[in-house]
Amino acid sequence: MARPRAPRRNLPLPPRKPPVKPIRIALLGCGTVGEGFVRLMRRNAAMFERRLGASLELAGVADRSLKPIPELGIGKELIVRDGAALVERPEVDIVVELFGGHEPARTLALRALAAGKDVVTANKALLAEHGAEIFGAAAKAGLAIGFEASVGGGVPIIRTLREALAGDRQRAVYGIVNGTCNSILSTMTDAGREFADALAEAQRAGLAEADPTLDIDGHDAAHKLCLLVTLAFGVRLEPRQVYTEGIRRLTLADINFARELGYAVKLLAIAKDDDGAIEARVHPTMVPARHLLAGVSGAYNAIFIHGDALGSSMYFGQGAGQMPTATAVMADVLEIARHRAAGARGAGAPALGYPMPHLKRARVKPMDDVVCEYYLRFMARDRPGVLGAIASILGRNGISIVSVLQHGRGVETTVPVIMRTHEAPERNLKRALRAIGGLKMVAGDPVYIRIQERF
Ligand SMILES: NC(=O)c1ccc[n+]([C@@H]2O[C@H](COP(=O)([O-])OP(=O)(O)OC[C@H]3O[C@@H](n4cnc5c(N)ncnc54)[C@H](OP(=O)(O)O)[C@@H]3O)[C@@H](O)[C@H]2O)c1
């Protein structure tokens, strides 16, 4: 016998999820990196939506000279000339600052934060000079500052130091962080060109600015070093505290002598934590030819880190360029967007790896106390006793010689004398070089390059 059927009941439907609203982005600056960012946004739109559960939308683009780019979906309705009104629009979630420079980037970032927007920037100059103010404002408001693209371009070094290496105590950071200088030095080394020629070639190839000062005098690397020091050692550092020396005075002759001694010359950004005393310096450095950093050529960047527990590790890749840099900007946007899509604010972790009140000012070791090995070159008149006179001044200043190289005896009036020294404090070296420069048998100023033998 058939069982009587239970009366039909309407089963309740599962609650329908409200559609997740798009994450809206205001872009400040649609130049090299900005355009790359929009390109990536369009190219990977479906993947981003799957990752986030929400779509990314462009709310507006501020740029003083931008024309519509239909293939990137930048119509004239999206373009404004001035970022001030754009960053405060209620529908904007994230402001991506790619103007570069200090102002109006600083004011707009602060206004965006005051209006409750998270900020992403690639601007190392801005963060190195005004970081305390901008990171402070973000922390106070519980908002995020993404700055992955500001150091190493496409090399994800910010996240690596802040998150992947957070469990270790870092001791030293050695960075090739300026692609312009690295390209110029590679051209000098590989093509045997003098500095001025190599710079002109980099400018023709778009690897150096018309005014290359910020790059070739080491200031850009110093800005980046400030951020690396904070992330690695948990202290605040300002660019004026970084000893900064660029590559202008390097000659092809010294690069060739360095090679003969088994070294490559690189512009290194170096930071060490000597039990609380921080070394922070940017200068041309001789690196053993067998070391990984010596093989980093052209516009590539690499950051070599030494930690107590992990030991050595190196992070390498495209240090600049439209699409590599755009990937780093996008990584920040996605991280923030993920939080926004889940209804949270901020990035969930302090931007610099430590809460702002826990970041102390760096106690920087004076350059005079820094100990290095050195390459020295003197142009000596070819007379008996010259080597002895130089060696005796070095000896009186506590500097001992590892090796001597002498070239071109005979026809010339002066000949280069090249010496490699053992470790000595910078103070001693300067005192010795002043005395040697005063010798009648030495012409011109002595040349020195610091050597980094052990990492
Ligand atoms: N390029 C790279 O490979 C790279 C790598 C790492 C980090 N970065 C950083 O990324 C940022 C952007 O660099 P970028 O190479 O993309 O620069 P860019 O090509 O010069 O682009 C900047 C854009 O913003 C516009 N702009 C600047 N200030 C403005 C203002 N006050 N009002 C309206 N428009 C303004 C510029 O217009 P105009 O052209 O008319 O001035 C330009 O279209 C910088 O902080 C840079 O240091 C760049």
The ligand as an SDF file (V2000), in Angstrom:
LIG
                    3D

 48 52  0  0  0  0  0  0  0  0999 V2000
   59.0620   54.2060  -15.0420 N   0  0  0  0  0  0  0  0  0  0  0  0
   59.4780   53.2110  -14.2840 C   0  0  0  0  0  0  0  0  0  0  0  0
   60.0220   52.2130  -14.7820 O   0  0  0  0  0  0  0  0  0  0  0  0
   59.3010   53.2680  -12.7920 C   0  0  0  0  0  0  0  0  0  0  0  0
   59.7720   52.2060  -11.9980 C   0  0  0  0  0  0  0  0  0  0  0  0
   59.5690   52.2220  -10.6190 C   0  0  0  0  0  0  0  0  0  0  0  0
   58.9060   53.3050  -10.0600 C   0  0  0  0  0  0  0  0  0  0  0  0
   58.4820   54.3430  -10.8610 N   0  0  0  0  0  0  0  0  0  0  0  0
   57.8010   55.4550  -10.2090 C   0  0  0  0  0  0  0  0  0  0  0  0
   56.4680   55.5190  -10.7100 O   0  0  0  0  0  0  0  0  0  0  0  0
   56.0100   56.8720  -10.7300 C   0  0  0  0  0  0  0  0  0  0  0  0
   55.5340   57.2120  -12.1370 C   0  0  0  0  0  0  0  0  0  0  0  0
   56.6300   57.0630  -13.0360 O   0  0  0  0  0  0  0  0  0  0  0  0
   56.4230   57.0920  -14.6260 P   0  0  0  0  0  0  0  0  0  0  0  0
   57.6870   56.6150  -15.2040 O   0  0  0  0  0  0  0  0  0  0  0  0
   55.1560   56.4430  -15.0090 O   0  0  0  0  0  0  0  0  0  0  0  0
   56.2980   58.6780  -14.8620 O   0  0  0  0  0  0  0  0  0  0  0  0
   55.7480   59.4180  -16.1480 P   0  0  0  0  0  0  0  0  0  0  0  0
   55.8600   58.5610  -17.3550 O   0  0  0  0  0  0  0  0  0  0  0  0
   56.3710   60.7710  -16.1800 O   0  0  0  0  0  0  0  0  0  0  0  0
   54.1790   59.5770  -15.8240 O   0  0  0  0  0  0  0  0  0  0  0  0
   53.6390   60.5130  -14.9340 C   0  0  0  0  0  0  0  0  0  0  0  0
   52.3480   61.0350  -15.5550 C   0  0  0  0  0  0  0  0  0  0  0  0
   51.6870   61.8760  -14.6160 O   0  0  0  0  0  0  0  0  0  0  0  0
   51.4420   63.1530  -15.1920 C   0  0  0  0  0  0  0  0  0  0  0  0
   51.5630   64.1340  -14.1270 N   0  0  0  0  0  0  0  0  0  0  0  0
   52.6280   64.3330  -13.3010 C   0  0  0  0  0  0  0  0  0  0  0  0
   52.3500   65.3130  -12.4140 N   0  0  0  0  0  0  0  0  0  0  0  0
   51.0890   65.7270  -12.7030 C   0  0  0  0  0  0  0  0  0  0  0  0
   50.2500   66.7190  -12.1310 C   0  0  0  0  0  0  0  0  0  0  0  0
   50.6490   67.4940  -11.1110 N   0  0  0  0  0  0  0  0  0  0  0  0
   49.0080   66.8930  -12.6530 N   0  0  0  0  0  0  0  0  0  0  0  0
   48.5930   66.1370  -13.7020 C   0  0  0  0  0  0  0  0  0  0  0  0
   49.3500   65.1960  -14.2980 N   0  0  0  0  0  0  0  0  0  0  0  0
   50.5960   64.9810  -13.7830 C   0  0  0  0  0  0  0  0  0  0  0  0
   52.5420   63.3010  -16.2320 C   0  0  0  0  0  0  0  0  0  0  0  0
   52.1690   64.2720  -17.1760 O   0  0  0  0  0  0  0  0  0  0  0  0
   53.3680   65.0060  -18.0280 P   0  0  0  0  0  0  0  0  0  0  0  0
   53.9810   63.9350  -18.8680 O   0  0  0  0  0  0  0  0  0  0  0  0
   52.6280   66.0290  -18.8160 O   0  0  0  0  0  0  0  0  0  0  0  0
   54.3150   65.5590  -17.0200 O   0  0  0  0  0  0  0  0  0  0  0  0
   52.6300   61.8860  -16.7840 C   0  0  0  0  0  0  0  0  0  0  0  0
   51.6400   61.6510  -17.7700 O   0  0  0  0  0  0  0  0  0  0  0  0
   57.2020   57.7060  -10.2200 C   0  0  0  0  0  0  0  0  0  0  0  0
   57.0710   57.9410   -8.8510 O   0  0  0  0  0  0  0  0  0  0  0  0
   58.4070   56.8100  -10.4990 C   0  0  0  0  0  0  0  0  0  0  0  0
   59.4770   57.0690   -9.6150 O   0  0  0  0  0  0  0  0  0  0  0  0
   58.6530   54.3390  -12.1960 C   0  0  0  0  0  0  0  0  0  0  0  0
  1  2  1  0
  2  3  2  0
  2  4  1  0
  4  5  1  0
  4 48  2  0
  5  6  2  0
  6  7  1  0
  7  8  2  0
  8  9  1  0
  8 48  1  0
  9 10  1  0
  9 46  1  0
 10 11  1  0
 11 12  1  0
 11 44  1  0
 12 13  1  0
 13 14  1  0
 14 15  2  0
 14 16  1  0
 14 17  1  0
 17 18  1  0
 18 19  2  0
 18 20  1  0
 18 21  1  0
 21 22  1  0
 22 23  1  0
 23 24  1  0
 23 42  1  0
 24 25  1  0
 25 26  1  0
 25 36  1  0
 26 27  1  0
 26 35  1  0
 27 28  2  0
 28 29  1  0
 29 30  1  0
 29 35  2  0
 30 31  1  0
 30 32  2  0
 32 33  1  0
 33 34  2  0
 34 35  1  0
 36 37  1  0
 36 42  1  0
 37 38  1  0
 38 39  2  0
 38 40  1  0
 38 41  1  0
 42 43  1  0
 44 45  1  0
 44 46  1  0
 46 47  1  0
M  CHG  2   8   1  16  -1
M  END
$$$$
